[in-house]
Amino acid sequence: MTTLENVKYNADGLVPAIAQDTKTGSVLMLAWMNAEALMATLKTRRGTYWSRSRKALWVKGESSGNVQHVKSVSLDCDGDTVLLVVDQTGPACHTGSDTCFTGREIG
């Protein structure tokens, strides 16, 4: 069984977290978590992340209302990436797009 001790944080104490829509399977966004954000997410079942620019925790949808209700939390095989499967209310991207990747294809 995977435990919190299996999480491999980077030198800044962060781990990338991918949010995936439970209904569509779409990758909604990538954000960063520190140990406190991961623990808060597990406790509240709300997507909680670490803002590198603000240097503070933020709960997805706290100001926009576009919340993430976390259905499952998994760790990848290397322990260095977190996957959140979420019920997303409203757009996931701060730009108003459904995902942070919508309309941004390259190549």
C-alpha positions as CSV (number, residue, x, y, z in Angstrom):
1,M,0.0,0.0,0.0
2,T,1.2,3.5,-0.8
3,T,1.6,5.9,2.1
4,L,2.6,9.5,2.5
5,E,6.1,8.4,3.3
6,N,6.4,7.3,-0.4
7,V,6.0,10.9,-1.7
8,K,9.2,12.2,-3.1
9,Y,9.2,16.0,-2.9
10,N,11.7,18.0,-4.9
11,A,14.4,20.3,-3.5
12,D,11.8,23.0,-2.8
13,G,9.6,20.6,-0.9
14,L,7.0,20.3,-3.7
15,V,5.5,17.6,-5.8
16,P,3.6,18.1,-9.1
17,A,-0.1,17.4,-8.8
18,I,-2.2,16.6,-11.8
19,A,-6.0,17.1,-11.6
20,Q,-8.1,14.8,-13.8
21,D,-11.8,15.0,-14.4
22,T,-13.7,12.0,-13.0
23,K,-16.4,12.2,-15.7
24,T,-14.4,12.8,-18.9
25,G,-10.9,11.7,-18.0
26,S,-9.5,15.1,-19.2
27,V,-6.4,16.4,-17.6
28,L,-7.7,19.7,-16.1
29,M,-4.5,21.2,-14.7
30,L,-1.1,20.8,-13.1
31,A,-0.2,22.5,-9.9
32,W,2.2,22.0,-7.0
33,M,1.7,20.6,-3.5
34,N,3.8,20.6,-0.4
35,A,3.2,18.2,2.4
36,E,0.7,20.6,4.1
37,A,-1.4,21.0,0.8
38,L,-1.4,17.2,0.3
39,M,-2.6,16.6,3.9
40,A,-5.3,19.3,3.6
41,T,-6.5,17.7,0.3
42,L,-6.7,14.3,2.0
43,K,-8.5,15.7,5.0
44,T,-11.0,18.1,3.3
45,R,-11.3,16.3,-0.1
46,R,-10.9,19.8,-1.8
47,G,-8.1,20.4,-4.2
48,T,-5.5,22.3,-2.1
49,Y,-2.2,23.4,-3.6
50,W,0.9,25.5,-3.0
51,S,1.2,28.7,-4.9
52,R,4.8,29.3,-5.8
53,S,4.2,32.9,-6.7
54,R,2.2,33.8,-3.5
55,K,4.2,31.3,-1.4
56,A,0.9,30.2,0.3
57,L,-1.7,27.5,0.2
58,W,-4.7,27.9,-2.0
59,V,-7.9,25.9,-2.3
60,K,-9.1,25.6,-5.9
61,G,-12.3,27.6,-6.3
62,E,-11.9,29.5,-3.0
63,S,-12.4,32.8,-4.8
64,S,-13.8,31.7,-8.2
65,G,-16.3,29.1,-7.0
66,N,-14.8,26.6,-9.5
67,V,-14.1,24.0,-6.8
68,Q,-12.6,20.5,-7.1
69,H,-14.2,17.8,-5.0
70,V,-11.5,15.1,-4.8
71,K,-12.6,11.6,-5.4
72,S,-9.2,9.8,-5.2
73,V,-5.6,10.6,-4.7
74,S,-2.9,8.4,-6.2
75,L,0.9,8.5,-6.3
76,D,2.8,7.5,-9.5
77,C,5.2,4.5,-9.6
78,D,8.2,6.7,-8.8
79,G,6.5,8.6,-6.0
80,D,7.2,12.0,-7.5
81,T,3.8,12.9,-9.0
82,V,0.3,13.1,-7.4
83,L,-2.9,12.4,-9.4
84,L,-6.1,13.8,-8.1
85,V,-9.3,12.5,-9.7
86,V,-11.9,15.3,-9.1
87,D,-15.4,16.4,-9.7
88,Q,-14.7,19.9,-11.2
89,T,-17.3,22.6,-10.8
90,G,-17.0,25.2,-13.5
91,P,-13.9,25.8,-15.6
92,A,-10.6,24.5,-14.2
93,C,-8.4,27.2,-15.7
94,H,-8.1,30.7,-14.3
95,T,-8.6,31.9,-17.9
96,G,-12.1,30.5,-18.0
97,S,-11.1,27.5,-20.1
98,D,-12.5,24.0,-19.3
99,T,-8.9,22.9,-18.8
100,C,-5.5,24.6,-18.5
101,F,-4.6,22.9,-21.8
102,T,-7.7,23.7,-23.9
103,G,-6.8,25.4,-27.2
104,R,-3.1,25.4,-26.4
105,E,-1.9,22.6,-28.6
106,I,1.6,23.0,-30.0
107,G,3.2,21.3,-33.0
